[in-house]
Amino acid sequence: MKKILITGAGSGLGRGTALGLAHAGHQVIATTQIWPQVTDLRRQVADSGLDERMTVDKLDVLDERDVMGIADREFDTFVSNAGIGEGGPLAEMPVDLVRRTFETNVFANLHLTQRVIRKWVDEGTAGRILFVSSMGGMLTAYGLGAYCASKHALEAVAASLRDELASSGITVQTINPGAYDTGFNDRIGETTYHWQDDSLHFNQEAEIRANFAAIMKGQYDPQDMIDKMVEFIGADGGNYRNVWPPATEELIKQVQHNAWTRTV
């Protein structure tokens, strides 16, 4: 039985994974970005009879008071799952939106992880960190350039910490979901139209929508990924990199292989 703290548990894969881990018998601290998510998830926990195995609280990774509260929590497994996405062609996307994406997905997650590491070092805890990255950490997709770039950066953070912490007893792993139909990917696409303007931009809305529609087809059932995340997180050790489903792993490997022979 593990004592697990997971961020970004207010919706999607994070929420399903938190509940799944509790059902599997682990002690779970599920944290969400905003208070309405706390209320909603607490009700689900009570309705599911998980009160003794799962607590829910607010932890906005951008809120320093929330981050400070990590010192009072007892856990041996940290799942860094909080993330956001802003969409649209990177050639014209406002850079402040790219910065916003990096602030949450990279800088805030690193800041919180540093707090966790220091807590464990001071306590002598041989803890385990799992970064929920993305297939976008190893390839790119139309209109998701800013999100993919942030996940590429998160991959470097995870690999650096893995090597730095090797002698401390603290281990680091990544989880890289493929395209799952939680609504997250579709919401990234929708953010585009809050800044894109046909009168200003050479990327026109009709073409953008058509491209997004094509790449959003065939998203997988989220329960498949939730089950694998429960398995990955609940295991003792395992691979450093955990990509799912297998078709996504093969796609990533093919894209990376093709990069060595692609010409301009």
C-alpha positions in Angstrom: 0.0 0.0 0.0 1.4 3.3 -1.1 0.7 6.8 0.2 0.2 8.8 -3.0 -0.2 12.6 -3.6 -1.5 13.4 -7.1 -2.0 16.9 -8.5 -4.5 17.8 -11.3 -7.1 15.3 -9.9 -10.0 17.6 -10.6 -10.9 16.1 -14.0 -9.9 13.7 -16.7 -7.1 11.1 -16.3 -6.0 12.6 -13.0 -9.4 12.3 -11.4 -10.0 8.8 -12.7 -6.5 7.7 -11.6 -6.9 9.1 -8.1 -10.2 7.2 -7.6 -8.7 4.0 -9.2 -5.7 4.1 -6.9 -8.0 4.4 -3.9 -10.2 1.5 -5.1 -6.9 -0.5 -5.5 -6.3 0.0 -1.7 -3.7 2.8 -1.7 -4.0 5.9 0.5 -4.5 8.8 -1.9 -4.3 12.6 -1.4 -6.1 13.9 -4.5 -5.5 17.6 -5.1 -7.3 19.9 -7.5 -6.8 23.4 -8.9 -10.0 25.1 -7.7 -12.4 24.7 -4.8 -15.5 23.7 -6.9 -13.5 20.7 -8.1 -12.7 19.9 -4.4 -16.4 19.9 -3.5 -17.4 17.8 -6.5 -14.7 15.2 -6.0 -15.3 14.9 -2.2 -18.9 14.1 -3.0 -17.9 11.4 -5.4 -15.4 10.0 -2.8 -18.2 9.8 -0.2 -20.7 8.2 -2.7 -18.0 5.6 -3.6 -17.3 4.7 0.1 -13.6 5.8 -0.2 -13.5 8.2 2.7 -11.0 6.2 4.6 -8.6 5.8 1.7 -8.9 9.2 -0.1 -8.7 12.8 0.9 -9.3 15.7 -1.4 -7.8 19.2 -1.1 -7.0 22.2 -3.2 -3.5 22.5 -4.5 -3.1 25.0 -7.3 0.5 24.6 -8.5 0.6 28.4 -9.2 -0.5 29.3 -5.6 2.5 29.5 -3.3 0.3 29.1 -0.2 -1.0 25.8 -1.6 2.5 24.7 -2.5 3.8 25.5 1.0 1.2 23.1 2.4 3.0 20.1 0.9 5.3 20.1 4.0 2.3 18.9 6.2 1.4 16.0 4.0 2.6 12.4 4.5 3.2 10.5 1.3 5.9 8.4 -0.4 4.7 8.7 -4.0 4.3 12.0 -5.9 2.3 12.1 -9.1 2.9 15.4 -10.9 -0.1 15.5 -13.1 -1.3 19.1 -13.2 -1.2 20.7 -16.7 -2.8 23.1 -19.1 -2.9 23.6 -22.8 -3.2 26.5 -25.2 -3.8 25.8 -28.9 -3.2 27.2 -32.3 -0.5 27.5 -34.9 2.8 28.4 -33.2 3.9 30.7 -35.9 1.3 33.2 -34.9 0.3 32.2 -31.3 0.7 35.0 -28.8 3.9 34.4 -26.9 2.2 35.2 -23.6 0.0 32.1 -24.0 3.1 30.0 -24.6 4.6 31.5 -21.4 1.4 30.7 -19.5 1.7 27.1 -20.7 5.3 26.8 -19.6 4.6 28.5 -16.3 2.1 25.7 -15.3 3.5 22.7 -17.1 7.2 23.3 -16.4 8.1 25.9 -13.9 5.3 25.5 -11.4 5.6 21.7 -11.5 9.4 21.9 -11.1 8.9 24.3 -8.1 6.5 21.9 -6.4 8.7 18.9 -7.2 11.7 20.6 -5.6 9.7 21.1 -2.4 8.8 17.4 -2.4 12.4 16.4 -3.0 13.7 18.6 -0.2 11.0 17.2 2.2 12.0 13.6 1.4 15.7 14.3 1.7 15.2 15.9 5.1 13.0 13.0 6.2 15.2 10.4 4.7 12.3 9.1 2.6 13.2 7.0 -0.5 10.2 8.4 -2.4 9.0 8.0 -6.0 8.2 10.8 -8.4 6.1 10.1 -11.5 5.7 13.0 -14.0 2.6 12.7 -16.2 4.0 13.9 -19.5 2.4 13.1 -22.9 3.1 11.6 -26.2 3.6 15.3 -27.0 6.8 15.1 -25.0 8.4 13.2 -27.8 6.6 14.4 -30.9 4.5 17.3 -32.1 1.1 17.7 -33.6 -0.7 20.5 -35.5 -1.9 23.3 -33.3 -0.4 21.7 -30.2 3.1 23.2 -30.6 3.1 25.2 -27.3 1.8 22.2 -25.3 4.2 19.8 -26.9 7.1 22.2 -26.3 6.2 22.4 -22.6 6.1 18.6 -22.4 9.4 18.3 -24.2 10.8 20.5 -21.5 9.2 18.4 -18.8 10.9 15.3 -20.3 14.3 17.1 -19.8 13.4 18.0 -16.2 12.4 14.4 -15.4 15.6 12.9 -17.0 17.8 15.4 -15.2 16.2 14.7 -11.8 16.4 11.0 -12.5 20.1 11.2 -12.8 20.7 13.8 -10.1 18.7 11.8 -7.5 20.1 8.3 -8.4 22.1 8.1 -5.2 19.4 9.5 -2.9 17.0 6.6 -3.1 14.4 8.9 -4.7 13.3 7.5 -8.1 11.8 9.3 -11.1 9.6 8.0 -13.9 7.4 9.4 -16.6 4.0 8.4 -17.9 3.2 9.3 -21.5 -0.5 8.9 -22.4 -1.5 8.9 -26.0 -4.6 10.7 -27.3 -7.5 10.0 -24.9 -11.0 11.4 -25.2 -11.2 13.2 -21.8 -12.1 16.5 -23.5 -8.6 18.0 -22.7 -7.3 17.8 -26.3 -10.5 19.3 -27.7 -10.4 22.1 -25.2 -6.8 22.9 -26.3 -8.1 23.3 -29.8 -11.0 25.5 -28.7 -8.6 28.0 -26.9 -7.3 28.9 -30.4 -10.4 30.9 -31.3 -10.0 33.2 -28.3 -7.0 34.8 -30.0 -7.1 33.9 -33.7 -8.6 36.5 -36.0 -9.0 36.0 -39.8 -8.5 39.7 -40.4 -5.1 39.6 -38.7 -3.6 36.1 -39.1 -2.5 34.2 -42.2 -3.7 30.9 -40.6 -7.4 31.1 -41.2 -10.0 29.7 -38.9 -11.7 27.3 -41.4 -8.3 25.6 -42.2 -7.4 25.5 -38.5 -10.7 23.8 -37.6 -10.3 21.3 -40.4 -6.8 20.4 -39.2 -7.9 20.0 -35.6 -10.9 17.9 -36.6 -8.6 15.5 -38.4 -6.2 15.0 -35.5 -8.9 14.7 -32.9 -10.4 11.7 -34.6 -9.9 8.3 -33.1 -9.1 9.3 -29.5 -9.1 6.4 -27.1 -11.3 5.5 -24.2 -9.9 7.2 -21.1 -10.6 4.2 -18.9 -7.9 2.3 -20.7 -5.3 4.9 -19.7 -6.7 5.3 -16.2 -6.3 1.5 -15.7 -2.7 1.6 -16.9 -1.8 4.7 -14.7 -3.2 2.9 -11.7 -1.0 -0.1 -12.7 2.1 2.1 -13.3 1.8 4.1 -10.1 0.8 1.2 -7.9 3.8 -0.9 -9.0 7.1 -1.3 -7.1 9.5 0.3 -9.6 9.1 -0.4 -13.3 10.4 1.3 -16.4 11.6 4.9 -16.4 9.4 5.7 -19.4 5.8 4.4 -19.6 4.0 5.1 -22.9 0.5 3.8 -23.5 -1.1 2.5 -25.6 1.4 0.4 -27.6 0.3 2.0 -30.9 1.4 5.4 -29.5 4.7 4.0 -28.5 5.3 2.7 -32.0 4.2 6.0 -33.5 6.7 7.9 -31.3 9.5 5.6 -32.2 8.7 5.9 -35.9 8.5 9.7 -35.8 11.8 9.9 -34.0 13.4 7.5 -36.5 12.1 9.5 -39.4 13.7 12.7 -38.0 17.1 11.3 -38.7 16.4 10.9 -42.4 14.0 13.8 -43.1 15.3 16.4 -45.5 14.1 20.0 -46.1 
